[in-house]
């Protein structure tokens, strides 16, 4: 039977919800993308811009999605439709929830492929495969993995099965319990790697690279890159936080909780920089080497440094944990939708959604090898999915959420729910009604023009 509103799941505690939300936010965007964006965008100048943009864009949209989700207590489609109807607006707003679900669905298909890379590299590092290898040999190993459709399929499958098992177990028994285990482990691994770096060189250079202010590097391009990443890093625009918000009780303070999530997300992103850059600098590698920083540059370093096998294995466990806590959140909105809108149980909904996503992931991974010549508007399947979601679905869904909260909902009830005094409420309205939407539009238009 489909789940009705009275049976709708709830987080067992606000602590569990925070860990799940942080786990969703702390994904490859923090551990993989953030460090190489810092390297490409001028080091500390990017960090300064990023922190500024998080406060003005990411934070208000995160709160908006939680508030809307909690009001609706259903999947993102029904939540938007029901909340809109309760405000005397068209139920057509449900299309925003559908857009978010679609975004998470599509992202997981290629995200799982990258998660499979991380799983594969745990075995490679742990077995000592990179010990003593030079850059050409490590690069050839990565290229060989991408060229093997069979290898990519195996690891993509393993990653999707792990994700499906966790989500299929339910909100509290699966997602929340997993977050309570993996997030502390992720923090511990980060602590160990950063501690190792403090003792083994390159740390001072990394600290200066990340934190020494150099305002001359705050160019328009760096600001736009920071603004875009501030939007994407918190898992907004994907239906995730609307779904997670639907499991929230009224006793949870949204603003304080969002502040905690933003702070933890940012701290982990910066800690990831302190875990990666000292190793890069102490081995004379390029900090701006793009995505290859993780799968090529770092394995070179792990293969030549003392305790490299141990630190490298821990690092790719870190990558994998971050990927899993995000992947389960990407799958959840689709499962919640199927469970509530069909007669399928949660287990069946999870299996059906996972199989379809897995199949789309196969198409994505084939773009690295057998389907390398097949393009969609000039892009392989993997890149096409990435660009469709990052350039269109996510920004438009996030924009719609903050516009809906600021311009379509009764503002007195929003003020009461957020518990804001008149002075703070005025600031909130300026940010949520004007600053955040305009910033998202700027990112959207600039990205399209680029």
C-alpha positions as CSV (number, residue, x, y, z in Angstrom):
1,X,0.0,0.0,0.0
2,X,1.1,3.6,-0.6
3,X,2.1,5.4,2.5
4,X,-0.4,8.0,3.6
5,X,0.2,11.2,5.5
6,X,-0.4,9.7,8.9
7,X,2.2,7.0,8.2
8,X,4.8,9.4,6.9
9,X,8.2,8.7,8.4
10,X,9.9,11.1,10.8
11,X,13.6,11.5,11.8
12,X,14.1,10.0,15.2
13,X,16.1,13.0,16.4
14,X,17.2,16.4,15.2
15,X,20.8,15.1,15.6
16,X,20.1,12.3,13.2
17,X,18.6,14.8,10.7
18,X,21.6,17.1,10.9
19,X,24.0,14.2,10.2
20,X,21.8,13.1,7.3
21,X,21.6,16.6,5.9
22,X,25.3,17.2,6.3
23,X,26.0,13.8,4.8
24,X,23.9,14.8,1.7
25,X,25.7,18.1,1.5
26,X,29.2,16.7,2.1
27,X,29.7,14.8,-1.1
28,X,32.1,14.7,-4.0
29,X,31.5,18.5,-4.3
30,X,33.4,18.9,-1.0
31,X,36.0,16.3,-1.2
32,X,36.6,16.1,-4.9
33,X,35.3,19.3,-6.6
34,X,36.0,21.9,-4.0
35,X,39.8,21.3,-3.7
36,X,40.4,21.5,-7.4
37,X,38.1,24.5,-7.8
38,X,40.2,26.2,-5.1
39,X,43.3,25.3,-7.1
40,X,41.9,26.6,-10.3
41,X,40.3,29.8,-8.9
42,X,43.1,31.4,-6.9
43,X,43.3,29.6,-3.6
44,X,42.1,31.7,-0.7
45,X,40.4,34.3,-2.9
46,X,37.9,31.6,-3.9
47,X,37.4,30.5,-0.3
48,X,36.6,34.0,0.8
49,X,34.1,34.4,-2.1
50,X,32.6,31.0,-1.4
51,X,32.0,31.7,2.3
52,X,30.3,35.0,1.4
53,X,28.1,33.4,-1.2
54,X,27.1,30.5,1.0
55,X,25.6,32.9,3.5
56,X,23.6,34.8,0.9
57,X,22.5,32.1,-1.5
58,X,22.9,28.5,-0.2
59,X,21.6,29.2,3.3
60,X,18.3,30.9,2.4
61,X,17.5,28.3,-0.3
62,X,18.3,25.4,2.1
63,X,15.9,26.9,4.7
64,X,13.2,27.4,2.0
65,X,13.3,23.8,0.8
66,X,13.2,22.5,4.4
67,X,10.3,24.8,5.3
68,X,8.3,23.8,2.2
69,X,9.0,20.1,2.8
70,X,7.9,20.3,6.4
71,X,4.7,22.1,5.5
72,X,3.8,19.4,2.9
73,X,5.0,16.2,4.7
74,X,4.9,14.4,1.4
75,X,7.1,13.8,-1.6
76,X,8.4,16.9,-3.4
77,X,5.6,16.9,-6.1
78,X,2.7,16.6,-3.6
79,X,4.4,18.9,-1.1
80,X,4.6,21.8,-3.6
81,X,1.1,21.2,-4.9
82,X,-0.4,20.9,-1.4
83,X,1.4,23.9,0.0
84,X,0.6,26.0,-3.0
85,X,-3.1,25.0,-2.7
86,X,-3.1,25.9,1.0
87,X,-1.9,29.4,0.1
88,X,-4.6,29.8,-2.6
89,X,-2.1,29.2,-5.4
90,X,-2.2,26.8,-8.4
91,X,-1.3,23.2,-7.7
92,X,0.8,23.4,-10.8
93,X,3.6,24.4,-8.5
94,X,4.0,20.7,-8.1
95,X,6.1,20.7,-11.3
96,X,8.9,22.3,-9.2
97,X,9.0,19.2,-7.0
98,X,9.0,17.0,-10.1
99,X,11.9,19.0,-11.5
100,X,13.8,18.4,-8.3
101,X,13.1,14.7,-8.3
102,X,14.2,14.5,-11.9
103,X,17.4,16.3,-11.1
104,X,18.4,14.0,-8.3
105,X,17.5,11.0,-10.4
106,X,19.7,12.0,-13.3
107,X,22.6,13.1,-11.1
108,X,22.7,9.8,-9.3
109,X,23.1,7.9,-12.6
110,X,26.5,9.5,-13.3
111,X,27.4,10.2,-9.6
112,X,27.2,6.4,-9.0
113,X,29.8,5.9,-11.8
114,X,32.2,8.3,-10.0
115,X,31.4,6.5,-6.7
116,X,32.4,3.3,-8.4
117,X,35.8,4.9,-9.3
118,X,36.4,5.6,-5.6
119,X,35.5,2.1,-4.6
120,X,37.8,0.7,-7.3
121,X,40.7,2.9,-6.1
122,X,40.3,1.7,-2.5
123,X,41.4,-1.7,-3.8
124,X,44.1,-0.3,-6.0
125,X,45.7,1.8,-3.2
126,X,45.3,-0.9,-0.5
127,X,47.0,-3.5,-2.7
128,X,50.0,-1.1,-3.3
129,X,49.4,-0.9,-7.0
130,X,50.7,2.7,-7.2
131,X,53.9,2.2,-5.1
132,X,56.9,3.6,-7.0
133,X,54.9,4.5,-10.1
134,X,55.5,7.7,-12.0
135,X,52.9,10.1,-13.4
136,X,52.6,8.4,-16.7
137,X,52.0,5.0,-15.2
138,X,49.3,6.3,-12.8
139,X,47.6,8.3,-15.6
140,X,47.7,5.1,-17.7
141,X,46.0,3.2,-14.9
142,X,43.2,5.8,-14.7
143,X,42.8,5.8,-18.5
144,X,42.6,2.0,-18.6
145,X,39.9,2.0,-16.0
146,X,37.8,4.5,-18.1
147,X,38.4,2.5,-21.2
148,X,37.1,-0.7,-19.7
149,X,33.3,-0.8,-19.8
150,X,33.3,-4.0,-17.8
151,X,35.3,-2.6,-14.9
152,X,33.2,0.6,-14.8
153,X,30.0,-1.5,-14.9
154,X,31.1,-3.7,-12.0
155,X,32.0,-0.9,-9.7
156,X,29.0,1.3,-10.7
157,X,26.8,-1.8,-9.9
158,X,28.4,-2.3,-6.5
159,X,27.9,1.4,-5.6
160,X,24.3,1.4,-6.7
161,X,23.5,-1.8,-4.7
162,X,25.0,-0.3,-1.6
163,X,22.9,2.8,-2.1
164,X,19.7,0.9,-2.7
165,X,20.2,-1.3,0.3
166,X,20.5,1.7,2.6
167,X,17.6,3.6,1.2
168,X,15.4,0.5,1.1
169,X,15.9,0.0,4.8
170,X,13.9,3.3,5.4
171,X,14.4,6.8,6.7
172,X,15.4,6.1,10.3
173,X,16.8,2.5,10.0
174,X,18.6,3.1,6.7
175,X,19.4,6.7,5.9
176,X,19.7,8.1,9.5
177,X,21.6,5.2,11.0
178,X,24.0,5.2,8.0
179,X,24.6,8.9,8.5
180,X,25.3,8.4,12.2
181,X,28.0,5.8,11.4
182,X,29.6,7.2,8.2
183,X,29.7,10.9,9.1
184,X,31.7,10.4,12.4
185,X,34.0,8.0,10.5
186,X,34.4,10.6,7.7
187,X,35.3,13.2,10.3
188,X,37.8,10.8,11.9
189,X,39.5,9.9,8.6
190,X,39.8,13.6,7.8
191,X,41.3,14.3,11.2
192,X,43.8,11.5,10.8
193,X,44.9,12.6,7.3
194,X,45.2,16.3,8.4
195,X,47.2,15.2,11.5
196,X,49.5,13.2,9.3
197,X,50.0,16.3,7.0
198,X,50.9,18.5,10.0
199,X,53.7,16.1,10.8
200,X,55.0,15.5,7.3
201,X,55.5,18.7,5.5
202,X,53.6,21.0,3.1
203,X,51.0,22.0,5.7
204,X,52.1,25.6,6.2
205,X,52.1,26.1,2.4
206,X,48.6,24.6,2.2
207,X,47.3,26.8,5.0
208,X,48.6,29.9,3.3
209,X,47.2,28.7,0.0
210,X,43.7,28.3,1.5
211,X,43.5,31.1,4.0
212,X,46.1,33.9,3.3
213,X,43.9,36.7,1.9
214,X,44.7,37.9,-1.6
215,X,41.8,40.1,-2.6
216,X,43.5,41.0,-5.9
217,X,42.5,37.6,-7.1
218,X,38.8,38.2,-6.5
219,X,37.9,38.5,-10.2
220,X,34.4,38.4,-11.7
221,X,35.1,34.8,-12.8
222,X,36.2,33.7,-9.3
223,X,33.1,35.3,-7.8
224,X,30.8,33.5,-10.3
225,X,32.6,30.2,-9.7
226,X,32.2,30.7,-5.9
227,X,28.5,31.6,-6.3
228,X,27.8,28.6,-8.5
229,X,29.5,26.2,-6.1
230,X,27.8,27.8,-3.0
231,X,24.5,27.0,-4.7
232,X,25.3,23.4,-5.6
233,X,27.3,22.2,-2.6
234,X,24.3,22.1,-0.2
235,X,22.2,19.6,-2.2
236,X,19.6,22.2,-3.1
237,X,17.6,22.1,-6.3
238,X,17.5,18.3,-6.3
239,X,14.4,17.6,-4.3
240,X,16.6,16.2,-1.6
241,X,16.1,18.8,1.1
242,X,12.4,19.0,0.3
243,X,12.1,15.3,0.9
244,X,14.3,15.5,4.0
245,X,12.2,18.4,5.2
246,X,9.1,16.3,4.9
247,X,10.4,14.0,7.6
248,X,10.9,16.9,10.0
249,X,8.8,17.6,13.1
250,X,7.7,21.2,14.0
251,X,10.0,21.3,17.0
252,X,13.1,21.6,14.8
253,X,14.4,25.2,14.5
254,X,15.1,25.5,10.8
255,X,17.4,28.5,10.9
256,X,19.7,27.1,13.7
257,X,19.8,23.7,12.0
258,X,20.6,25.2,8.6
259,X,23.4,27.2,10.2
260,X,24.8,24.0,11.7
261,X,24.6,22.2,8.4
262,X,26.2,25.1,6.5
263,X,29.0,25.4,9.1
264,X,29.8,21.7,9.1
265,X,29.6,21.5,5.3
266,X,32.1,24.4,5.0
267,X,34.4,23.1,7.7
268,X,34.6,19.7,6.1
269,X,35.2,21.3,2.7
270,X,38.1,23.3,4.1
271,X,39.4,20.3,6.0
272,X,39.4,18.4,2.7
273,X,41.7,21.1,1.4
274,X,44.0,20.6,4.4
275,X,44.0,16.9,3.7
276,X,44.8,17.2,0.0
277,X,47.0,20.3,-0.6
278,X,49.9,19.4,1.9
279,X,50.3,16.1,0.0
280,X,50.2,17.9,-3.3
281,X,52.7,20.6,-2.3
282,X,55.1,18.3,-0.5
283,X,55.3,16.1,-3.7
284,X,55.7,19.0,-6.1
285,X,52.4,18.4,-7.8
286,X,50.0,20.9,-9.5
287,X,47.1,22.0,-7.2
288,X,45.1,23.2,-10.2
289,X,45.2,19.9,-12.1
290,X,41.4,19.7,-12.2
291,X,39.4,16.5,-11.6
292,X,42.5,14.5,-12.1
293,X,43.8,15.9,-8.8
294,X,42.1,13.0,-7.0
295,X,42.5,10.1,-9.3
296,X,45.9,10.9,-10.8
297,X,47.9,13.4,-8.8
298,X,47.2,12.1,-5.4
299,X,47.8,8.4,-6.3
300,X,51.2,9.5,-7.5
301,X,51.9,11.1,-4.1
302,X,50.5,8.1,-2.2
303,X,52.8,5.8,-4.2
304,X,55.9,7.7,-3.2
305,X,55.3,8.8,0.4
306,X,55.9,7.0,3.7
307,X,52.7,5.3,4.9
308,X,51.2,6.2,1.5
309,X,49.3,2.9,1.2
310,X,47.6,3.5,4.6
311,X,46.9,7.3,4.0
312,X,45.8,6.6,0.5
313,X,43.4,3.9,1.5
314,X,41.9,6.1,4.2
315,X,41.5,8.9,1.7
316,X,39.6,6.9,-0.8
317,X,37.4,5.5,2.0
318,X,36.7,9.1,2.8
319,X,35.8,9.8,-0.8
320,X,33.5,6.7,-0.8
321,X,31.8,7.6,2.5
322,X,31.1,11.1,1.2
323,X,29.7,9.7,-2.1
324,X,27.4,7.2,-0.3
325,X,25.9,9.7,2.1
326,X,25.1,11.9,-0.9
327,X,23.9,9.1,-3.2
328,X,21.3,7.8,-0.7
329,X,19.9,11.4,-0.5
330,X,19.8,11.6,-4.3
331,X,17.8,8.3,-4.5
332,X,15.4,9.2,-1.6
333,X,13.1,11.7,-3.4
334,X,12.4,9.3,-6.2
335,X,11.7,6.5,-3.8
336,X,9.5,8.7,-1.6
337,X,7.5,9.7,-4.7
338,X,7.0,6.1,-6.0
339,X,6.1,4.9,-2.5
340,X,3.4,7.6,-2.0
341,X,2.0,7.8,-5.5
342,X,1.8,4.1,-6.3
343,X,0.9,0.9,-4.5
344,X,4.5,-0.2,-4.4
345,X,6.2,-0.8,-1.0
346,X,9.3,1.1,-0.1
347,X,11.4,-1.9,-1.0
348,X,9.9,-2.3,-4.4
349,X,10.0,1.4,-5.0
350,X,13.7,1.4,-4.2
351,X,14.4,-1.6,-6.5
352,X,12.5,-0.1,-9.4
353,X,14.1,3.4,-9.1
354,X,17.6,1.9,-8.6
355,X,17.4,-0.3,-11.7
356,X,16.3,2.5,-13.9
357,X,19.1,4.8,-12.5
358,X,21.6,2.0,-12.9
359,X,20.7,1.5,-16.6
360,X,21.1,5.2,-17.2
361,X,24.4,5.0,-15.4
362,X,25.5,2.3,-17.8
363,X,24.8,4.7,-20.7
364,X,26.8,7.3,-18.9
365,X,29.9,5.1,-18.3
366,X,29.8,3.8,-21.9
367,X,30.5,7.4,-23.0
368,X,34.1,6.9,-21.8
369,X,34.6,3.9,-24.0
370,X,32.2,2.0,-26.3
371,X,30.0,5.0,-26.9
372,X,32.8,7.6,-27.0
373,X,31.6,8.7,-30.5
374,X,28.0,9.0,-29.5
375,X,27.1,12.6,-28.6
376,X,24.1,14.6,-27.6
377,X,24.4,18.2,-28.8
378,X,28.2,17.8,-28.8
379,X,28.4,16.0,-25.4
380,X,28.8,12.4,-24.4
381,X,26.0,10.9,-22.3
382,X,28.0,11.5,-19.0
383,X,28.7,15.1,-19.8
384,X,25.2,15.7,-21.2
385,X,23.6,14.5,-17.9
386,X,26.0,16.7,-15.9
387,X,25.3,19.8,-18.0
388,X,21.6,19.3,-18.1
389,X,21.3,19.0,-14.3
390,X,24.0,21.6,-13.3
391,X,23.1,24.3,-15.9
392,X,19.3,23.9,-16.0
393,X,17.5,21.7,-13.6
394,X,19.2,22.5,-10.3
395,X,19.4,26.3,-10.6
396,X,15.8,26.6,-11.9
397,X,14.4,24.3,-9.2
398,X,16.3,26.2,-6.5
399,X,15.2,29.5,-7.9
400,X,11.6,28.4,-7.9
401,X,11.8,27.2,-4.3
402,X,13.1,30.5,-3.0
403,X,10.7,32.5,-5.1
404,X,7.8,30.4,-3.9
405,X,8.7,30.9,-0.3
406,X,9.3,34.7,-0.7
407,X,6.5,35.6,-3.0
408,X,3.8,33.0,-2.9
409,X,3.5,31.9,0.7
410,X,1.9,33.9,3.5
411,X,4.8,35.9,5.0
412,X,3.4,36.2,8.5
413,X,3.3,32.4,8.8
414,X,6.8,32.1,7.4
415,X,8.1,34.7,9.9
416,X,6.4,32.8,12.8
417,X,7.7,29.5,11.7
418,X,11.3,30.8,11.4
419,X,10.9,32.6,14.7
420,X,12.4,35.9,13.4
421,X,12.1,39.3,15.1
422,X,11.0,42.3,13.0
423,X,14.6,43.5,12.4
424,X,16.0,40.1,11.5
425,X,12.9,39.4,9.4
426,X,13.5,42.5,7.3
427,X,17.1,41.2,6.6
428,X,15.7,37.8,5.8
429,X,13.2,39.2,3.3
430,X,15.8,41.2,1.5
431,X,18.0,38.2,1.1
432,X,15.3,35.6,0.3
433,X,13.2,37.9,-2.0
434,X,15.9,39.7,-3.8
435,X,19.6,38.8,-3.2
436,X,19.4,34.9,-3.5
437,X,17.0,34.8,-6.5
438,X,19.0,37.5,-8.4
439,X,22.3,35.7,-7.6
440,X,20.9,32.4,-8.9
441,X,19.6,34.1,-12.1
442,X,23.1,35.6,-12.6
443,X,24.7,32.2,-12.2
444,X,22.1,30.6,-14.6
445,X,22.5,33.2,-17.3
446,X,26.3,33.4,-17.1
447,X,26.6,29.6,-17.2
448,X,24.4,29.5,-20.3
449,X,26.4,32.2,-22.0
450,X,29.6,30.4,-21.1
